Amino acid sequence: MPDPNTAEEGVQALAEDWEHFISRIAALGDKRLLAPIGMGPGGWADETYLKLALHALKEVTHHGGEIGLLRDLYLREGV
């Protein structure tokens, strides 16, 4: 999917990505969600999918806050 060019497209992309994220987490089921990920890229092999999901949500909120701050600063500057 190309990057959104409008606020409406951005909100739609966010909604679609959120649904995809939630459905993938739900598909794991409780047992797999709490089990170690196993081999794969990065340092997550010994961690659980639950921890990875929580990390992803933390990153989204952190960077979403930065985006909101930058948007507000640009609006105040009239950019």
GUVO-480215 format. One line per field, with one value per residue: residue in three letters; x negated, y, z negated of N, C-alpha, C, O in turn. Coordinates in nm, 2 decimals. Example, Ala and Ser with C-alpha at 12.3 -4.5 7.8 and 13.67 -1.06 7.14 Angstrom:
<palums>
code = ALA SER
n.u = -1.32 -1.28
n.v = -0.57 -0.22
n.w = -0.78 -0.71
ca.u = -1.23 -1.37
ca.v = -0.45 -0.11
ca.w = -0.78 -0.71
c.u = -1.32 -1.29
c.v = -0.33 0.00
c.w = -0.78 -0.79
o.u = -1.42 -1.34
o.v = -0.33 0.11
o.w = -0.85 -0.80
</palums>
This chain:
<palums>
code = MET PRO ASP PRO ASN THR ALA GLU GLU GLY VAL GLN ALA LEU ALA GLU ASP TRP GLU HIS PHE ILE SER ARG ILE ALA ALA LEU GLY ASP LYS ARG LEU LEU ALA PRO ILE GLY MET GLY PRO GLY GLY TRP ALA ASP GLU THR TYR LEU LYS LEU ALA LEU HIS ALA LEU LYS GLU VAL THR HIS HIS GLY GLY GLU ILE GLY LEU LEU ARG ASP LEU TYR LEU ARG GLU GLY VAL
n.u = -0.08 -0.06 -0.21 0.01 0.17 0.34 0.51 0.74 0.69 0.47 0.59 0.75 0.56 0.43 0.64 0.68 0.43 0.43 0.64 0.53 0.31 0.43 0.58 0.38 0.25 0.46 0.49 0.28 0.35 0.39 0.20 -0.02 -0.08 -0.20 -0.42 -0.78 -0.92 -1.12 -1.36 -1.47 -1.49 -1.67 -1.68 -1.48 -1.42 -1.41 -1.20 -0.84 -0.56 -0.37 -0.52 -0.65 -0.44 -0.34 -0.57 -0.56 -0.32 -0.40 -0.60 -0.44 -0.27 -0.46 -0.60 -0.37 -0.29 -0.51 -0.46 -0.22 -0.30 -0.48 -0.30 -0.13 -0.32 -0.40 -0.14 -0.11 -0.31 -0.23 -0.29
n.v = -0.12 0.22 0.52 0.72 1.01 1.20 1.32 1.17 0.94 0.85 0.79 0.58 0.40 0.35 0.23 0.00 -0.13 -0.17 -0.35 -0.57 -0.62 -0.69 -0.91 -1.09 -1.13 -1.24 -1.48 -1.63 -1.74 -1.83 -2.01 -2.01 -1.74 -1.70 -1.85 -1.90 -1.72 -1.84 -1.94 -1.67 -1.34 -1.08 -1.02 -1.17 -1.44 -1.58 -1.46 -1.39 -1.39 -1.23 -1.04 -0.92 -0.81 -0.63 -0.46 -0.36 -0.21 -0.02 0.11 0.22 0.40 0.57 0.68 0.77 0.98 1.15 1.22 1.35 1.57 1.70 1.77 1.95 2.15 2.24 2.33 2.55 2.71 2.78 2.64
n.w = 0.00 0.09 -0.06 -0.27 -0.15 -0.24 -0.54 -0.58 -0.43 -0.58 -0.83 -0.75 -0.67 -0.91 -1.05 -0.91 -0.94 -1.21 -1.24 -1.11 -1.27 -1.52 -1.44 -1.37 -1.62 -1.77 -1.63 -1.71 -1.95 -2.30 -2.41 -2.23 -2.22 -2.47 -2.46 -2.39 -2.12 -1.95 -1.70 -1.48 -1.33 -1.49 -1.85 -1.97 -2.02 -2.26 -2.38 -2.44 -2.22 -2.32 -2.46 -2.25 -2.11 -2.29 -2.30 -2.04 -2.05 -2.24 -2.10 -1.89 -2.03 -2.13 -1.90 -1.77 -1.94 -1.91 -1.64 -1.66 -1.82 -1.65 -1.44 -1.57 -1.64 -1.38 -1.29 -1.47 -1.38 -1.14 -0.91
ca.u = 0.00 -0.14 -0.19 0.13 0.14 0.43 0.55 0.85 0.62 0.39 0.68 0.80 0.44 0.41 0.75 0.65 0.31 0.47 0.72 0.43 0.23 0.52 0.62 0.26 0.23 0.57 0.47 0.18 0.41 0.33 0.08 -0.14 -0.11 -0.28 -0.54 -0.89 -0.91 -1.20 -1.46 -1.42 -1.58 -1.67 -1.71 -1.35 -1.40 -1.37 -1.09 -0.71 -0.49 -0.30 -0.61 -0.68 -0.32 -0.34 -0.67 -0.51 -0.23 -0.48 -0.66 -0.34 -0.23 -0.58 -0.61 -0.25 -0.30 -0.60 -0.40 -0.12 -0.37 -0.53 -0.19 -0.09 -0.42 -0.38 -0.02 -0.13 -0.41 -0.16 -0.35
ca.v = 0.00 0.34 0.60 0.80 1.15 1.29 1.27 1.06 0.81 0.81 0.73 0.46 0.31 0.31 0.14 -0.13 -0.19 -0.21 -0.47 -0.67 -0.65 -0.76 -1.05 -1.18 -1.16 -1.33 -1.60 -1.70 -1.82 -1.80 -2.09 -1.97 -1.60 -1.70 -1.94 -1.83 -1.71 -1.93 -1.88 -1.57 -1.23 -1.00 -1.08 -1.21 -1.59 -1.63 -1.38 -1.44 -1.31 -1.13 -0.93 -0.85 -0.73 -0.51 -0.37 -0.30 -0.11 0.09 0.19 0.29 0.51 0.66 0.75 0.85 1.10 1.24 1.27 1.45 1.69 1.77 1.82 2.06 2.25 2.29 2.41 2.67 2.79 2.82 2.57
ca.w = 0.00 0.09 -0.18 -0.25 -0.11 -0.31 -0.67 -0.57 -0.39 -0.69 -0.93 -0.69 -0.67 -1.05 -1.09 -0.84 -1.00 -1.35 -1.23 -1.07 -1.39 -1.61 -1.39 -1.38 -1.76 -1.81 -1.56 -1.78 -2.06 -2.43 -2.43 -2.14 -2.27 -2.59 -2.44 -2.33 -1.97 -1.88 -1.60 -1.39 -1.33 -1.61 -1.98 -2.03 -2.02 -2.40 -2.43 -2.39 -2.12 -2.40 -2.49 -2.12 -2.08 -2.39 -2.26 -1.92 -2.09 -2.30 -1.99 -1.81 -2.11 -2.14 -1.78 -1.74 -2.02 -1.84 -1.52 -1.71 -1.86 -1.53 -1.37 -1.65 -1.62 -1.25 -1.28 -1.54 -1.30 -1.01 -0.80
c.u = -0.09 -0.11 -0.06 0.09 0.23 0.46 0.65 0.78 0.53 0.47 0.72 0.68 0.42 0.52 0.72 0.53 0.35 0.55 0.63 0.35 0.31 0.55 0.50 0.23 0.34 0.55 0.37 0.24 0.33 0.19 -0.04 -0.18 -0.21 -0.41 -0.65 -0.88 -1.00 -1.30 -1.39 -1.52 -1.57 -1.70 -1.58 -1.33 -1.36 -1.25 -0.96 -0.65 -0.41 -0.39 -0.64 -0.56 -0.31 -0.45 -0.63 -0.41 -0.30 -0.54 -0.56 -0.29 -0.34 -0.59 -0.49 -0.24 -0.39 -0.54 -0.29 -0.18 -0.42 -0.41 -0.14 -0.19 -0.41 -0.26 -0.04 -0.22 -0.35 -0.22 -0.25
c.v = 0.12 0.43 0.69 0.95 1.25 1.24 1.16 0.93 0.76 0.74 0.59 0.35 0.26 0.21 0.00 -0.20 -0.24 -0.34 -0.59 -0.71 -0.73 -0.90 -1.14 -1.22 -1.26 -1.47 -1.69 -1.79 -1.80 -1.88 -2.04 -1.82 -1.60 -1.79 -1.86 -1.83 -1.81 -1.86 -1.77 -1.45 -1.15 -1.08 -1.13 -1.36 -1.64 -1.56 -1.44 -1.34 -1.20 -1.01 -0.85 -0.76 -0.61 -0.41 -0.30 -0.19 0.01 0.17 0.27 0.41 0.61 0.75 0.83 0.98 1.20 1.30 1.38 1.58 1.77 1.84 1.95 2.18 2.32 2.38 2.54 2.77 2.83 2.75 2.48
c.w = 0.00 -0.03 -0.16 -0.22 -0.18 -0.45 -0.67 -0.52 -0.50 -0.80 -0.88 -0.70 -0.81 -1.09 -1.03 -0.91 -1.14 -1.34 -1.19 -1.19 -1.49 -1.57 -1.40 -1.52 -1.80 -1.75 -1.63 -1.89 -2.19 -2.45 -2.36 -2.18 -2.38 -2.58 -2.38 -2.18 -1.90 -1.78 -1.51 -1.40 -1.46 -1.74 -2.05 -2.05 -2.15 -2.46 -2.38 -2.29 -2.20 -2.43 -2.36 -2.09 -2.17 -2.35 -2.13 -1.96 -2.16 -2.20 -1.91 -1.90 -2.12 -2.02 -1.73 -1.82 -1.96 -1.71 -1.56 -1.75 -1.74 -1.45 -1.44 -1.63 -1.48 -1.23 -1.35 -1.46 -1.17 -0.89 -0.73
o.u = -0.18 -0.01 -0.04 -0.01 0.21 0.42 0.64 0.81 0.52 0.43 0.73 0.70 0.39 0.48 0.74 0.54 0.30 0.52 0.65 0.34 0.26 0.55 0.52 0.20 0.30 0.58 0.37 0.19 0.21 0.10 -0.15 -0.29 -0.29 -0.49 -0.63 -0.83 -0.95 -1.31 -1.28 -1.62 -1.47 -1.73 -1.58 -1.22 -1.27 -1.20 -0.96 -0.70 -0.39 -0.36 -0.66 -0.58 -0.28 -0.43 -0.65 -0.42 -0.26 -0.54 -0.59 -0.28 -0.31 -0.59 -0.50 -0.20 -0.37 -0.55 -0.29 -0.13 -0.40 -0.43 -0.12 -0.15 -0.42 -0.26 0.01 -0.21 -0.41 -0.21 -0.28
o.v = 0.13 0.41 0.74 0.99 1.37 1.12 1.06 0.83 0.64 0.64 0.50 0.24 0.14 0.11 -0.10 -0.32 -0.35 -0.43 -0.70 -0.83 -0.84 -0.99 -1.26 -1.33 -1.36 -1.57 -1.81 -1.90 -1.76 -1.83 -2.03 -1.79 -1.51 -1.80 -1.75 -1.93 -1.87 -1.74 -1.79 -1.45 -1.16 -1.20 -1.13 -1.39 -1.73 -1.59 -1.52 -1.23 -1.09 -0.89 -0.73 -0.65 -0.50 -0.29 -0.18 -0.08 0.12 0.30 0.39 0.52 0.73 0.87 0.93 1.08 1.32 1.42 1.48 1.69 1.89 1.95 2.05 2.29 2.44 2.48 2.65 2.89 2.91 2.80 2.41
o.w = -0.08 -0.10 -0.05 -0.27 -0.17 -0.48 -0.74 -0.58 -0.52 -0.85 -0.96 -0.73 -0.84 -1.16 -1.10 -0.93 -1.18 -1.42 -1.24 -1.22 -1.54 -1.65 -1.42 -1.55 -1.87 -1.81 -1.61 -1.91 -2.18 -2.50 -2.41 -2.18 -2.40 -2.67 -2.32 -2.12 -1.80 -1.79 -1.47 -1.48 -1.53 -1.73 -2.17 -2.09 -2.16 -2.57 -2.29 -2.28 -2.15 -2.41 -2.37 -2.04 -2.12 -2.36 -2.12 -1.90 -2.14 -2.21 -1.88 -1.84 -2.12 -2.02 -1.67 -1.77 -1.96 -1.69 -1.49 -1.72 -1.74 -1.40 -1.37 -1.62 -1.47 -1.16 -1.31 -1.47 -1.10 -0.78 -0.63
</palums>
